[in-house]
Every structure is written in C-alpha cells, then in structure tokens.
Amino acid sequence: MGGGRAVTLVPPPFMWGCTSCLLLYAGVLREARVGDGTVRAQLALAAHLVDDHPDDVPPPHTDGCRICPGYASDPDPARVARLWAEHRVREYFLPERAARRW
C-alpha cells in the first residue's frame, strides 16, 4: 500500500546503554507492527527519556516544526516544559515528519 517501506530508526548511543530504553523502544516497534497501543508505547518511551535522561533531551526545533512555536510562546513555560520535552525526544524513535506532528 503506497509503495513505501517501513523505516526503523537507530536510537542514539545513550539509549543502547539503558535496558529500559531498549525494552520501551522494542515495545514501540512491536506496537507499530501489530498492536493498537502505538501512541501509548511512544508516550511511555518519551516519558522515560525525559525522566531518566534529561541531559539528552534535544533543544527546541528551530524550523520545520509546527508544535515548538506553540510551546515557546506559552505564557506559563513551567506548565508546558514536560510536554515540550516529551515532544522533542520523539525524534529519537520516530521519523522527523511524525515526530514534529504532535
């Protein structure tokens, strides 16, 4: 369907040294193929990355992202800090087009 092929991203090196990262990433891949819990698996991995690897959260996307400007302009930055960080770490396990969608 559509002629495209599945894309599997290789996680960054810090994730290979973390058992939880690998298990959660495997869950994302499994759910993408066979389950209906894809979003739940992605959210669990993003939350883990923000909680356990805060120094590895990427900086805000500067272009090509329709989400980051909304977070950047929020009147209460503390209120959206975690959601914004979870949004940014999605680039580690999703294609850019999908990671910057929400």
N, C-alpha and C positions, 0 to 999 in steps of 0.2 A: 504494500500500500504506500503510495507516494514515492517509491523508488529510493527513499533514504535508508540509511542504515543506523543502527543504534550506536551511540557514542558513549564510551566509558572513559571518564577522565581518570587520570592517575593522580591520587591525592598527593599533597605536598609532603616532603620528607618527615616533618614533625609528626604527621598522622601515623606513619608506619611504626613509630616507636610507642604508640599508645594502643593497648589492647581494646579499650573502649571505642576509640575512633574506628578501628578496623572492624569490630563487630557491628557498630552502628552503620558504617559505610556498606558493609555486606548486606545489612537489612535494607538500605536504600536501593541497592541494586536488585535484590530479590523482589522487593515490592514493586519496583518498576516493571519487572517481567511478569509477575504472576499475581500480585496482590492488589487489594483496593486500599491499602494503607500507605500509599506512596507519600502523601503530604505529611502524615503523622511521622513516618520514618525520617523524612527530611527535617522536620521540626525538632525531633529528638537529637539528631546529629548536630544541627545548628546550635541547640541549647548546650549540648556537651562542649562543643568547641568554644563557645563564649564563656562558659563556666570554668572549664579546665585548662584552656589555652588562651587566656585573654591577651597575652603579648603577641599572639599570632593573628588577631583579628585585623583584616586589611583596613587601610584608610578608606574614607568615603570615595565612592566612584565619582570621578570628575566629569566624564561625559559618557553618553550612551546609556544613561540610567534614568528612567522616569520616576524612580522611587526616592533616591537620595535627596533631591532638592526639597521634597516634602518634609523629610526628617530634618534636614538642615534648617528649614525655616520654621519649625515648630516653636511656638512661644515658650514651651516648657521642655528644654533639652533633656532634663533628667527623666521625664516621663517616657520619652521615646528611645533613650540610649540603648536599652537592651534589645528592643525590636530592631533598631537600626544595625546593631552589631550582628544580630542573627541574620539579617538580610545580607550583610556584606560577606559573611563566611560561606554563604551558599555557593560562591564562585569556586570554592574548593571541590565541590562534588556535583555541580550542575553546569551544563553549557552556559556560556555567558548570556545568551539570549533568554534562557529560562531563569537564570539567577537574578537578573535585573528586572524581571517582570513583577515580582512582589516580594 
